[in-house]
Amino acid sequence: MTTGGCGMDQRAILVVEDTAPIAAIIEEVLNDIPAYQATAVANGADALAFVAEVQVDLVLLDVNLPGLDGFAIHDLLRARPGTACVPILFMTAGIHDAEFARRAVRGYIKKPFNLDDLLLRVASALAGGGGAVGNGRVGPLGG
């Protein structure tokens, strides 16, 4: 995604989170960084519609969503040529190690999370690190 005006390249980040206050905070924090352009949606249908129109650089994906859950969205994104290689960073309060392992998820962020940790994880994922930054609440999946 490229903005007009100054010609600065921005990284498009899709936030898929059904809890409105959490989605708003994440979107605001990311959009405070000039290099990021975040858009939040509340469900899988909206997420799939968005990626059909906008080439995203990263997806922050809640696991528990109405309708399609985060795992179903992940699988659909991986099956599409335009999104097959886009980094996906799951956000969850639950324990989903088996599901993450089955999908070769390199890292996830555990809710509740610190916003500084989230920003580190986003930067890592966008740099090609898959978001696997280890520290207290935000750790990579073992392996």
Contact map, one row per residue, 1 for C-alpha under 8 A:
11100000111100000000000000000000000000000000000000000011000000000000000000000000000000000000000000000000000000000000000000000000000000000000000
11110011110000000000000000000000000000000000000000000000000000000000000000000000000000000000000000000000000000000000000000000000000000000000000
11111111110000000000000000000000000000000000000000000000000000000000000000000000000000000000000000000000000000000000000000000000000000000000000
01111111000000000000000000000000000000000000000000000000000000000000000000000000000000000000000000000000000000000000000000000000000000000000000
00111111000000000000000000000000000000000000000000000000000000000000000000000000000000000000000000000000000000000000000000000000000000000000000
00111111000000000000000000000000000000000000000000000000000000000000000000000000000000000000000000000000000000000000000000000000000000000000000
01111111100000000000000000000000000000000000000000000000000000000000000000000000000000000000000000000000000000000000000000000000000000000000000
01111111110000000000000000000000001000000000000000000000000000000000000000000000000000000000000000000000000000000000000000000000000000000000000
11100011111000000000000000000000001000000000000000000000000000000000000000000000000000000000000000000000000000000000000000000000000000000000000
11100001111100000000000000000000011110000000000000000000000000000000000000000000000000000000000000000000000000000000000000000000000000000000000
10000000111110000000000000000000001110000000000000000001110000000000000000000000000000000000000000000000000000000000000000000000000000000000000
10000000011111000000000000000000000111100000000000000011110000000000000000000000000000000000000000000000000000000000000000000000000000000000000
00000000001111100000000000000000000111100000000000000001111100000000000000000000000000000000000000000000000000000000000000000000000000000000000
00000000000111110000000000000000000001111000001000000001011100000000000000000000000000000000000000000000000000000000000000000000000000000000000
00000000000011111000001001100000000001111000000000000000001110000000000000000000000000000000000000000000000000000000000000000000000000000000000
00000000000001111100001000000000000000011111001000000000001111000000000000000000000000000000000000000000000000000000000000000000000000000000000
00000000000000111111011000000000000000011110000000000000000011001000000000000000000000000000000000000000000000000000000000000000000000000000000
00000000000000011111001000000000000000001110000000000000000001001100000000000000000000000000000000000000000000000000000000000000000000000000000
00000000000000001111111000000000000000000100000000000000000000000000000000000000000000000000000000000000000000000000000000000000000000000000000
00000000000000001111111100000000000000000100000000000000000000000000000000000000000000000000000000000000000000000000000000000000000000000000000
00000000000000000011111110000000000000000000000000000000000000000000000000000000000000000000000000000000000000000000000000000000000000000000000
00000000000000001011111111000000000000000000000000000000000000000000000000000000000000000000000000000000000000000000000000000000000000000000000
00000000000000111111111111100000000000011100000000000000000000000000000000000000000000000000000000000000000000000000000000000000000000000000000
00000000000000000001111111110000000000010000000000000000000000000000000000000000000000000000000000000000000000000000000000000000000000000000000
00000000000000000000111111111000000000000000000000000000000000000000000000000000000000000000000000000000000000000000000000000000000000000000000
00000000000000100000011111111100000000000000000000000000000000000000000000000000000000000000000000000000000000000010000000000000000000000000000
00000000000000100000001111111110000001110000000000000000000000000000000000000000000000000000000000000000000000000000000000000000000000000000000
00000000000000000000000111111111000001000000000000000000000000000000000000000000000000000000000000000000000000000000000000000000000000000000000
00000000000000000000000011111111100000000000000000000000000000000000000000000000000000000000000000000000000000000010000000000000000000000000000
00000000000000000000000001111111100111000000000000000000000000000000000000000000000000000000000000000000000000000000001000000000000000000000000
00000000000000000000000000111111110111000000000000000000000000000000000000000000000000000000000000000000000000000000000000000000000000000000000
00000000000000000000000000011111110100000000000000000000000000000000000000000000000000000000000000000000000000000000000000000000000000000000000
00000000000000000000000000001111111100000000000000000000000000000000000000000000000000000000000000000000000000000000000000000000000000000000000
00000000010000000000000000000011111110000000000000000000000000000000000000000000000000000000000000000000000000000000000000000000000000000000000
00000001111000000000000000000000111110000000000000000000000000000000000000000000000000000000000000000000000000000000000000000000000000000000000
00000000011110000000000000000111111111000000000000000000000000000000000000000000000000000000000000000000000000000000000000000000000000000000000
00000000011110000000000000000110011111100000000000000000000000000000000000000000000000000000000000000000000000000000000000000000000000000000000
00000000000111100000000000110110000111110000000000000000000000000000000000000000000000000000000000000000000000000000000000000000000000000000000
00000000000111100000000000100000000011111000000000000000000000000000000000000000000000000000000000000000000000000000000000000000000000000000000
00000000000001111000001100100000000001111100000000000000000000000000000000000000000000000000000000000000000000000000000000000000000000000000000
00000000000001111100001000000000000000111110011000000000000000000000000000000000000000000000000000000000000000000000000000000000000000000000000
00000000000000011111001000000000000000011111011000000000000000001000000000000000000000000000000000000000000000000000000000000000000000000000000
00000000000000011100000000000000000000001111111000000000000000001111000000000000000000000000000000000000000000000000000000000000000000000000000
00000000000000010000000000000000000000000111111100000000000000001111110010000000000000000000000000000000000000000000000000000000000000000000000
00000000000000000000000000000000000000000011111110000000000000000001000000000000000000000000000000000000000000000000000000000000000000000000000
00000000000000000000000000000000000000001111111111000000000000000000000000000000000000000000000000000000000000000000000000000000000000000000000
00000000000001010000000000000000000000001111111111100000000000000000000000000000000000000000000000000000000000000000000000000000000000000000000
00000000000000000000000000000000000000000001111111110000000000000000000010001000000000000000000000000000000000000000000000000000000000000000000
00000000000000000000000000000000000000000000111111111000000000000000000000000000000000000000000000000000000000000000000000000000000000000000000
00000000000000000000000000000000000000000000011111111100000000000000000000000000000000000000000000000000000000000000000000000000000000000000000
00000000000000000000000000000000000000000000001111111111000000000000000000000000001000000000000000000000000000000000000000000000000000000000000
00000000000000000000000000000000000000000000000111111110000000000000000000000000000000000000000000000000000000000000000000000000000000000000000
00000000000000000000000000000000000000000000000011111110000000000000000000000000000000000000000000000000000000000000000000000000000000000000000
00000000000000000000000000000000000000000000000001111111000000000000000000000000000000000000000000000000000000000000000000000000000000000000000
10000000000100000000000000000000000000000000000000111111100000000000000000000000011000000000000000000000000000000000000000000000000000000000000
10000000001111000000000000000000000000000000000000100111111000000000000000000000001001000000000000000000000000000000000000000000000000000000000
00000000001110000000000000000000000000000000000000000011111000000000000000000000000001100000000000000000000000000000000000000100000000000000000
00000000001111000000000000000000000000000000000000000001111100000000000000000000000001111000000000000000000000000000000001001100000000000000000
00000000000011110000000000000000000000000000000000000001111110000000000000000000000001111000000000000000000000000000000000000000000000000000000
00000000000011110000000000000000000000000000000000000000011111000000000000000000000000011110000000000000000000000000000000000000000000000000000
00000000000000111000000000000000000000000000000000000000001111100000010000000000000000011110000000000000000000000000000000000000000000000000000
00000000000000011100000000000000000000000000000000000000000111111000110000000000000000000111000000000000000000000000000000000000000000000000000
00000000000000000000000000000000000000000000000000000000000011111000111000000000000000000111000000000000000000000000000000000000000000000000000
00000000000000000000000000000000000000000000000000000000000001111100110000000000000000000001000000000000000000000000000000000000000000000000000
00000000000000001100000000000000000000000111000000000000000001111111110000000000000000000000000000000000000000000000000000000000000000000000000
00000000000000000100000000000000000000000011000000000000000000011111100000000000000000000000000000000000000000000000000000000000000000000000000
00000000000000000000000000000000000000000011000000000000000000001111100000000000000000000000000000000000000000000000000000000000000000000000000
00000000000000000000000000000000000000000011100000000000000000001111111110000000000000000000000000000000000000000000000000000000000000000000000
00000000000000000000000000000000000000000001000000000000000001111111111110000000000000000000000000000000000000000000000000000000000000000000000
00000000000000000000000000000000000000000001000000000000000011111001111111000000000000000100000000000000000000000000000000000000000000000000000
00000000000000000000000000000000000000000000000000000000000000100001111111100000000000000000000000100000000000000000000000000000000000000000000
00000000000000000000000000000000000000000000000000000000000000000001111111110000000000000000000000000000000000000000000000000000000000000000000
00000000000000000000000000000000000000000001000100000000000000000001111111111000000000000000000000000000000000000000000000000000000000000000000
00000000000000000000000000000000000000000000000000000000000000000000011111111100000000010000000000000000000000000000000000000000000000000000000
00000000000000000000000000000000000000000000000000000000000000000000001111111110000000000000000000000000000000000000000000000000000000000000000
00000000000000000000000000000000000000000000000000000000000000000000000111111111000000000000000000000000000000000000000000000000000000000000000
00000000000000000000000000000000000000000000000100000000000000000000000011111111001100000000000000000000000000000000000000000000000000000000000
00000000000000000000000000000000000000000000000000000000000000000000000001111111101110000000000000000000000000000000000000000000000000000000000
00000000000000000000000000000000000000000000000000000000000000000000000000111111101100000000000000000000000000000000000000000000000000000000000
00000000000000000000000000000000000000000000000000000000000000000000000000011111111100000000000000000000000000000000000000000000000000000000000
00000000000000000000000000000000000000000000000000000000000000000000000000000111111100000000000000000000000000000000000000000000000000000000000
00000000000000000000000000000000000000000000000000000010000000000000000000000001111110000000000000000000000000000000000000000000000000000000000
00000000000000000000000000000000000000000000000000100011000000000000000000001111111111000000000000000000000000000000000000000000000000000000000
00000000000000000000000000000000000000000000000000000000000000000000000000001111111111000000000000000000000000000000000000000000000000000000000
00000000000000000000000000000000000000000000000000000000000000000000000000000100011111100000000000000000000000000000000000000000000000000000000
00000000000000000000000000000000000000000000000000000001111000000000000000000000001111110000000000000000000000000000000000000000000000000000000
00000000000000000000000000000000000000000000000000000000111000000000000000000000000011111000000000000000000000000000000000001101010000000000000
00000000000000000000000000000000000000000000000000000000011110000000000001000000000001111100000000000000000000000000000000000000010000000000000
00000000000000000000000000000000000000000000000000000000011110000000000000000000000000111110000000000000001110000000000001001000011000000000000
00000000000000000000000000000000000000000000000000000000000111100000010000000000000000011111000000000000001110000000000000000000000000000000000
00000000000000000000000000000000000000000000000000000000000111100000000000000000000000001111100000000000000111100000000000000000000000000000000
00000000000000000000000000000000000000000000000000000000000001110000000000000000000000000111111000000000000111100000000000000000000000000000000
00000000000000000000000000000000000000000000000000000000000000000000000000000000000000000011111000000000000001110000000000000000000000000000000
00000000000000000000000000000000000000000000000000000000000000000000000000000000000000000001111100000000000001000000000000000000000000000000000
00000000000000000000000000000000000000000000000000000000000000000000000000000000000000000001111110000000000000000000000000000000000000000000000
00000000000000000000000000000000000000000000000000000000000000000000000000000000000000000000011111110000000000000000000000000000000000000000000
00000000000000000000000000000000000000000000000000000000000000000000000000000000000000000000001111111000000000000000000000000000000000000000100
00000000000000000000000000000000000000000000000000000000000000000000000000000000000000000000000111111100000000000000000000000000000000000000000
00000000000000000000000000000000000000000000000000000000000000000000001000000000000000000000000111111110000000000000000000000000000000000000000
00000000000000000000000000000000000000000000000000000000000000000000000000000000000000000000000111111111110000000000000000000000000000000000100
00000000000000000000000000000000000000000000000000000000000000000000000000000000000000000000000011111111100000000000000000000000000000000000000
00000000000000000000000000000000000000000000000000000000000000000000000000000000000000000000000001111111100000000000000000000000000000000000000
00000000000000000000000000000000000000000000000000000000000000000000000000000000000000000000000000111111100000000000000000000000000000000000000
00000000000000000000000000000000000000000000000000000000000000000000000000000000000000000000000000011111110000000000000000000000000000000000000
00000000000000000000000000000000000000000000000000000000000000000000000000000000000000000000000000011111111100000000000000000000000000000000100
00000000000000000000000000000000000000000000000000000000000000000000000000000000000000000000000000010001111100000000000000000000011100000001100
00000000000000000000000000000000000000000000000000000000000000000000000000000000000000001100000000000000111110000000000000000000011110000011100
00000000000000000000000000000000000000000000000000000000000000000000000000000000000000001111000000000000111111000000000000000000001100000111100
00000000000000000000000000000000000000000000000000000000000000000000000000000000000000001111000000000000001111101000010010000000000000001110000
00000000000000000000000000000000000000000000000000000000000000000000000000000000000000000011110000000000000111111000000000000000000000001110000
00000000000000000000000000000000000000000000000000000000000000000000000000000000000000000011100000000000000011111000000000000000000000000000000
00000000000000000000000000000000000000000000000000000000000000000000000000000000000000000000100000000000000001111100000000000000000000000000000
00000000000000000000000000000000000000000000000000000000000000000000000000000000000000000000000000000000000011111110110000000000000000001100000
00000000000000000000000000000000000000000000000000000000000000000000000000000000000000000000000000000000000000011111110000000000000000001000000
00000000000000000000000001001000000000000000000000000000000000000000000000000000000000000000000000000000000000001111111000000000000000000000000
00000000000000000000000000000000000000000000000000000000000000000000000000000000000000000000000000000000000000000111111100000000000000000000000
00000000000000000000000000000000000000000000000000000000000000000000000000000000000000000000000000000000000000001111111110000000000000000100000
00000000000000000000000000000000000000000000000000000000000000000000000000000000000000000000000000000000000010001111111111000000000000000100000
00000000000000000000000000000100000000000000000000000000000000000000000000000000000000000000000000000000000000000011111111100000000000000000000
00000000000000000000000000000000000000000000000000000000000000000000000000000000000000000000000000000000000000000001111111110000001010000000000
00000000000000000000000000000000000000000000000000000000000000000000000000000000000000000000000000000000000010000000111111111000001110000000000
00000000000000000000000000000000000000000000000000000000010000000000000000000000000000001000000000000000000000000000011111111100001000000000000
00000000000000000000000000000000000000000000000000000000000000000000000000000000000000000000000000000000000000000000001111111110001000000000000
00000000000000000000000000000000000000000000000000000000000000000000000000000000000000000000000000000000000000000000000111111111111110000000000
00000000000000000000000000000000000000000000000000000000010000000000000000000000000000101000000000000000000000000000000011111111111100000000000
00000000000000000000000000000000000000000000000000000000110000000000000000000000000000100000000000000000000000000000000001111111111000000000000
00000000000000000000000000000000000000000000000000000000000000000000000000000000000000000000000000000000000000000000000000111111110000000000000
00000000000000000000000000000000000000000000000000000000000000000000000000000000000000100000000000000000000000000000000000011111111000000000000
00000000000000000000000000000000000000000000000000000000000000000000000000000000000000000000000000000000000000000000000000011111111100000000000
00000000000000000000000000000000000000000000000000000000000000000000000000000000000000111000000000000000011000000000000000011111111100000000000
00000000000000000000000000000000000000000000000000000000000000000000000000000000000000001000000000000000011100000000000111111101111110000001000
00000000000000000000000000000000000000000000000000000000000000000000000000000000000000000000000000000000011100000000000010011000111111000011100
00000000000000000000000000000000000000000000000000000000000000000000000000000000000000000000000000000000001000000000000110010000001111100111000
00000000000000000000000000000000000000000000000000000000000000000000000000000000000000000000000000000000000000000000000000000000000111110111000
00000000000000000000000000000000000000000000000000000000000000000000000000000000000000000000000000000000000000000000000000000000000011111110000
00000000000000000000000000000000000000000000000000000000000000000000000000000000000000000000000000000000000000000000000000000000000001111110000
00000000000000000000000000000000000000000000000000000000000000000000000000000000000000000000000000000000000011001100000000000000000000111110000
00000000000000000000000000000000000000000000000000000000000000000000000000000000000000000000000000000000000111001000110000000000000011111111000
00000000000000000000000000000000000000000000000000000000000000000000000000000000000000000000000000000000001111000000000000000000000111111111100
00000000000000000000000000000000000000000000000000000000000000000000000000000000000000000000000000000000011100000000000000000000001111000111110
00000000000000000000000000000000000000000000000000000000000000000000000000000000000000000000000010010000111100000000000000000000000100000011111
00000000000000000000000000000000000000000000000000000000000000000000000000000000000000000000000000000000000000000000000000000000000000000001111
00000000000000000000000000000000000000000000000000000000000000000000000000000000000000000000000000000000000000000000000000000000000000000000111
